[in-house]
Amino acid sequence: MIFFRWMVRIALCGWMTVHAAHPTSSTLTEKKTKTPFATTTTSSFLRGGAPVLSKTKKINNVGPRFNNNNKNNNKIKTRLPVGTAPVSSQIFNLIKTIVGAGVLGLPAGMVASFAVAHHDSLSATLVPSMICLLAIGALAAYAFCLIGTLCEQTQSTTYREVWKNTVGPQTAWIPAVACTAVTVCSCIAYSMILGTMVPELLQSILNGFNFMGHKNGVLTALTVFLLLPLCLLRNLSSLAPFSLLGIGGMVYTGLAMQVQHWKGSYPPAMYTSVKSTSASPAILLSMLSTAYMAHYNAPKIYWELQDDKKRDFNKVVGASFAGSMGLMTLIAGTGLATFGVHSASVILSNYNDPWMRVAKWAVALSLICSYPLAFTGVRDGILEYVKPAQRDASFVPVTVSALAIITGIAMTLTNLQTLLAVGGATWGNAVIYLFPAMMFISNENKKAPKDRKSVIGVYAMALTGLALGVVGTSQAIA
């Protein structure tokens, strides 16, 4: 009898254990006990172990996100990157992305836009140029913030994905092609600047050779023996430390230009009847679109932030664009104030002193180390249209052919100002102003009327970008 009682107790305990771990419909009416931590069932305490949680707290912004906007209300998991970067790191990265080769051509663009025959003072060119530089910088910062807002609202991690989730997947190839074209223009500009500065630097240390008379040969050798091996690297993490030279080199360049200007090392700029009266501000405005180009990286900057992304992203954008505008004002304004209408297509070509020679070496080394990073965008944009199974085999052929085409174009073009103006007027204006406006307006139209925000300012930005594109392109190629 005692044995029978123990068997019944053991069976009952076993049934209660299984029943608590796997509740059925009959357990839905069990009495629930509230605790400060979670909601538990009384059956879980009968085992003398840890309570079984029947409901947990919802944790936001960690791990996978879920989208319930499908017809069957099934949860579709979209994994978002986990942010680990502090605000200061992202500010540095964004300034490094913005302030690049484009700033070296701005003085010549300012001359082409505002320096005309009847102007006999420097302020007639410098003041409106600085106003344009600051105004376009503020507008570009506003558009950058719009992309960050769309990344949060649509849970998108790339520029193309933002378009896909707002405008539609059928036309997602349009921003992809535009972003690839932007990186192509950047690589061509890098090659043109290297083709100008490297022969000068080699000539300064090897006077017995005529490097200046064989610029295309120097660029070809540089591309084959240095740029191509770097672009063929599968992992570019080893080049990351050298990217620090970008900011450091530009800061040193700006300060050295200031020192040479105030020392009077170069003759004052002489405003004579050198330029015709056909100058157009649209040229500088288009070049500034190229100079401020970083918007395809906005989703990456947004999701890499580690804390409050909405709050910190605006801090990053404000500080980065303010710092970039200050650095561009320093370099472009000083170059224009020193050389005026005689400003070269690459402003560093006007200088020939030991201090600026150091700046040229720093900029050249920075461009060489940054070249593979920019070229990755070109190659990835091309490989995106190759079948996934064939991408690995196409890596080397695409790299070699794309680099050869870019180098050939750089040898053909002689004016960096024209490249920056055309690139900024077309792809630059589209990626910075037009596409973000289209994505924002499309996203707002999908919301309920009470939740929609005013899009008047966004429409104005889109029309501004469109007008700058049409006028800038016509003036740049005229």
Buried (B, 14 or more C-beta within 10 A) or exposed (E): EEEEEEEEEEEEEEEBBEBBEEBEEEEEEBEEEEEEEEEBBEBBBEBEEEBBBBEEEEEEEEEEBEEEEEEEEEEEEEEBEEBEBBBEBBBBBBBBBBBBBBBBBBBBBBBBBBBBEEBEEBEBBBEBBBEBBBEBBEBBBBBBBBBBBBBBBBBBBBBBBBBBBBBEEEEBBBBBBBBBBBBBBBBBBBBBBBBBBBBBBBBBEEEEEEBEEEBBEBBBEBBBEBBBEBBEEEEBEEBEEBBEBBBEBBBBBBBBBBBBBEEEBBEEBEBEEEBEEEBBBBBBBBBBBBBBBBBBBBBBBBBBBBEEBEEBBBBBBBBBBBBBBBBBBBBBBBBBBBBBBBBBBBBBBBBEBEBBBBBBBBBBBBBBBBBBBBBBBBBBBBBBEBEEEEBEEBBEEBBBEBBBBBBBBBBEBEBBBBBBBBBBBBBBBBBBBBBBBBBBBBBBEEEEEEEEEEBEEBEEBBEBBBBBBBBBBEBBEE
